[in-house]
Amino acid sequence: MEAPIKEFSKDYWTVAVDMRGYGDSEKPEGPQNYKMKVLVNDIKEIIESLGRETCTLVAHDYGGAVAWNFIMTHPEMLDSYVILDAPYSPSNLRVMTTNFLQFIRSWDVYFFQLPYLPEFMFIAYDMVRLKQLLRGSTPKTLSPITKEDIQAYKYTFGKPGAFTPPINYFRANGFSISPSKTQSEDRCSSFWPLHVW
């Protein structure tokens, strides 16, 4: 994250934040505090608290899922946007409901609905699953993730209860995947990024 921020900062006022439940941000208890409309409102409040009316929003993975919902509910607050590794919500719903292979590849969405077990999976064996997620299938020698990076992640997620808030994103939004058509504040689509393990 540091390299893109330095690059963007050459031409833009650049702000990067930990989403709620990550890093040193607040970690309210309970899945209800991670509903999509709450996460979207966080972005709105961050922009406003920085004294801006609009921004260029750059987001990735689940942050991208939140960003798509922000785009659909607050387009007037955007100059432009860049979304990485997160499909547009209606497309995501279509693929999830028509592509059996993608449904199977998204097994973690269903697994994360379980109590306790997902957290145990991540802390087991010195957080080996976290290391696998960070490195993916890239050979160790080619991975941009260094041993120091992994130690930093292990330090952050080694704090008591640190895995529960990120997993609550899935628990709060895992099965409500179609946007409401009624009120604008309820138009958030609780969906997850596509997974291609």
RODO-2510 file (C-alpha; in nm, 4 decimals, decimal comma):
residues 197
     n   res          X          Y          Z
     1     m     0,0000     0,0000     0,0000
     2     e     0,2869     0,2374     0,0718
     3     a     0,4165     0,2519    -0,2883
     4     p     0,0820     0,3489    -0,4503
     5     i     0,0213     0,6131    -0,1843
     6     k     0,3627     0,7687    -0,2518
     7     e     0,2971     0,7651    -0,6249
     8     f    -0,0531     0,9131    -0,6005
     9     s     0,0688     1,1751    -0,3545
    10     k     0,2839     1,3318    -0,6252
    11     d    -0,0291     1,4636    -0,7967
    12     y    -0,3140     1,4257    -0,5466
    13     w    -0,3968     1,4824    -0,1824
    14     t    -0,4025     1,1143    -0,0848
    15     v    -0,5727     0,9665     0,2199
    16     a    -0,5739     0,5960     0,3116
    17     v    -0,7819     0,4688     0,6013
    18     d    -0,8333     0,1381     0,7748
    19     m    -1,1941     0,0355     0,7267
    20     r    -1,3830    -0,0309     1,0479
    21     g    -1,2640    -0,3489     1,2142
    22     y    -0,9184    -0,3412     1,0525
    23     g    -0,5819    -0,2200     1,1832
    24     d    -0,6202     0,0477     1,4476
    25     s    -0,9732     0,1505     1,3501
    26     e    -1,2695     0,1070     1,5820
    27     k    -1,3978    -0,2499     1,6114
    28     p    -1,7601    -0,2435     1,7242
    29     e    -1,8912    -0,5825     1,8324
    30     g    -2,1571    -0,7748     1,6449
    31     p    -2,2227    -0,8337     1,2746
    32     q    -2,4930    -0,5649     1,2658
    33     n    -2,2147    -0,3031     1,2875
    34     y    -2,0709    -0,4276     0,9558
    35     k    -2,3852    -0,4099     0,7411
    36     m    -2,3224    -0,2660     0,3970
    37     k    -2,5159     0,0553     0,4542
    38     v    -2,3091     0,1192     0,7708
    39     l    -1,9843     0,0681     0,5768
    40     v    -2,1053     0,2958     0,2960
    41     n    -2,1944     0,5620     0,5492
    42     d    -1,8400     0,5372     0,6899
    43     i    -1,7017     0,6442     0,3505
    44     k    -1,9489     0,9318     0,3303
    45     e    -1,8551     1,0525     0,6786
    46     i    -1,4814     1,0249     0,6070
    47     i    -1,5134     1,2422     0,2953
    48     e    -1,7209     1,4977     0,4847
    49     s    -1,4916     1,4991     0,7888
    50     l    -1,1982     1,5750     0,5578
    51     g    -1,3861     1,8840     0,4438
    52     r    -1,4452     1,7592     0,0902
    53     e    -1,7616     1,7380    -0,1144
    54     t    -1,6237     1,4961    -0,3736
    55     c    -1,3285     1,2625    -0,4185
    56     t    -1,1652     1,0048    -0,6407
    57     l    -1,2341     0,6758    -0,4655
    58     v    -0,9852     0,3896    -0,5008
    59     a    -1,0818     0,0564    -0,3468
    60     h    -0,9872    -0,3118    -0,3507
    61     d    -1,1508    -0,6470    -0,2681
    62     y    -1,4149    -0,6081     0,0051
    63     g    -1,3366    -0,2370     0,0093
    64     g    -1,4272    -0,2512    -0,3581
    65     a    -1,7595    -0,4130    -0,2722
    66     v    -1,8288    -0,1268    -0,0324
    67     a    -1,7130     0,1251    -0,2928
    68     w    -1,9546    -0,0090    -0,5571
    69     n    -2,2375     0,0412    -0,3103
    70     f    -2,1104     0,3919    -0,2350
    71     i    -2,1072     0,4661    -0,6088
    72     m    -2,4691     0,3482    -0,6411
    73     t    -2,5941     0,5469    -0,3409
    74     h    -2,3788     0,8638    -0,3463
    75     p    -2,2664     0,9248    -0,7067
    76     e    -2,2775     1,3003    -0,6477
    77     m    -1,9804     1,2673    -0,4092
    78     l    -1,7474     1,1202    -0,6730
    79     d    -1,5217     1,2804    -0,9306
    80     s    -1,4081     0,9352    -1,0431
    81     y    -1,3394     0,5903    -0,9037
    82     v    -1,1034     0,2960    -0,9424
    83     i    -1,2207    -0,0449    -0,8221
    84     l    -0,9814    -0,3414    -0,8124
    85     d    -1,0787    -0,7062    -0,7668
    86     a    -1,4463    -0,6440    -0,6917
    87     p    -1,7233    -0,6845    -0,9506
    88     y    -2,0160    -0,4523    -1,0008
    89     s    -2,2967    -0,5668    -0,7706
    90     p    -2,5654    -0,6748    -1,0220
    91     s    -2,3027    -0,8627    -1,2251
    92     n    -2,1815    -1,0346    -0,9113
    93     l    -2,5329    -1,1475    -0,8249
    94     r    -2,5868    -1,2801    -1,1776
    95     v    -2,2619    -1,4798    -1,1752
    96     m    -2,3205    -1,6154    -0,8254
    97     t    -2,6681    -1,7397    -0,9161
    98     t    -2,5884    -1,8820    -1,2609
    99     n    -2,2317    -2,0145    -1,2421
   100     f    -2,1985    -2,3260    -1,0289
   101     l    -1,8175    -2,3214    -1,0419
   102     q    -1,8098    -1,9666    -0,9029
   103     f    -2,0606    -2,0682    -0,6377
   104     i    -1,8236    -2,3469    -0,5268
   105     r    -1,5175    -2,1200    -0,5404
   106     s    -1,6923    -1,8843    -0,3007
   107     w    -1,7058    -2,1507    -0,0286
   108     d    -1,5477    -1,9135     0,2230
   109     v    -1,8517    -1,6841     0,2103
   110     y    -2,0600    -1,9654     0,3558
   111     f    -1,7865    -2,0888     0,5890
   112     f    -1,7526    -1,7391     0,7400
   113     q    -2,1165    -1,7529     0,8508
   114     l    -2,0209    -2,0089     1,1158
   115     p    -1,9458    -1,8994     1,4714
   116     y    -1,5875    -1,9313     1,6080
   117     l    -1,4573    -2,1785     1,3476
   118     p    -1,3370    -1,9193     1,0919
   119     e    -1,1433    -1,7319     1,3601
   120     f    -0,9885    -2,0584     1,4780
   121     m    -0,8861    -2,1432     1,1210
   122     f    -0,6967    -1,8159     1,0882
   123     i    -0,5083    -1,8374     1,4190
   124     a    -0,4243    -2,2092     1,3896
   125     y    -0,0700    -2,3224     1,3121
   126     d     0,0875    -1,9801     1,3590
   127     m    -0,1599    -1,8157     1,1183
   128     v    -0,0563    -2,0299     0,8222
   129     r    -0,3883    -1,9553     0,6442
   130     l    -0,3205    -1,5820     0,6669
   131     k     0,0208    -1,6356     0,5089
   132     q    -0,1408    -1,8401     0,2297
   133     l    -0,3923    -1,5633     0,1612
   134     l    -0,1221    -1,2974     0,1498
   135     r     0,1063    -1,4887    -0,0820
   136     g    -0,1587    -1,6652    -0,2897
   137     s    -0,0158    -1,9139    -0,5351
   138     t     0,2909    -1,6984    -0,6057
   139     p     0,6173    -1,8819    -0,5348
   140     k     0,7879    -1,7483    -0,2222
   141     t     1,0854    -1,6237    -0,4236
   142     l     0,8611    -1,4153    -0,6545
   143     s     0,6114    -1,2875    -0,3983
   144     p     0,6094    -0,9124    -0,3303
   145     i     0,5042    -1,0019     0,0260
   146     t     0,8165    -1,0135     0,2413
   147     k     0,8780    -1,1944     0,5700
   148     e     0,8601    -0,8534     0,7375
   149     d     0,5179    -0,7902     0,5807
   150     i     0,3920    -1,1228     0,7123
   151     q     0,5261    -1,0471     1,0604
   152     a     0,3478    -0,7101     1,0542
   153     y     0,0182    -0,8767     0,9582
   154     k     0,0677    -1,1430     1,2247
   155     y     0,1316    -0,8718     1,4829
   156     t    -0,1859    -0,6855     1,3841
   157     f    -0,4073    -0,9938     1,3657
   158     g    -0,2424    -1,1533     1,6701
   159     k    -0,4304    -0,9149     1,8987
   160     p    -0,7263    -1,0744     2,0800
   161     g    -1,0368    -1,0849     1,8624
   162     a    -0,8671    -0,9183     1,5632
   163     f    -1,0080    -1,1653     1,3085
   164     t    -1,3716    -1,1342     1,4175
   165     p    -1,4497    -0,7863     1,2758
   166     p    -1,3244    -0,8672     0,9217
   167     i    -1,5173    -1,1954     0,9275
   168     n    -1,8231    -1,0010     1,0447
   169     y    -1,8238    -0,8284     0,7040
   170     f    -1,9289    -1,1662     0,5623
   171     r    -2,1588    -1,2534     0,8520
   172     a    -2,3432    -0,9236     0,8127
   173     n    -2,3690    -0,9296     0,4348
   174     g    -2,3238    -1,2856     0,3158
   175     f    -2,6792    -1,3747     0,2235
   176     s    -2,8422    -1,0401     0,1381
   177     i    -2,7139    -0,9913    -0,2110
   178     s    -2,9859    -0,7997    -0,3943
   179     p    -3,0189    -0,4217    -0,3581
   180     s    -3,3430    -0,2758    -0,2305
   181     k    -3,5306    -0,0633    -0,4838
   182     t    -3,7209     0,1474    -0,2306
   183     q    -3,5369     0,4142    -0,0316
   184     s    -3,1978     0,5467    -0,1367
   185     e    -3,0433     0,4887     0,2066
   186     d    -3,1415     0,1222     0,1833
   187     r    -3,0144     0,0719    -0,1723
   188     c    -2,6914    -0,0887    -0,0554
   189     s    -2,6363    -0,4347    -0,1912
   190     s    -2,4762    -0,6640     0,0607
   191     f    -2,2522    -0,8695    -0,1612
   192     w    -1,9036    -1,0117    -0,1528
   193     p    -1,6220    -1,0089    -0,4059
   194     l    -1,5919    -1,3003    -0,6450
   195     h    -1,3370    -1,5589    -0,5432
   196     v    -1,1111    -1,7504    -0,7771
   197     w    -0,9095    -1,9788    -0,5513
***
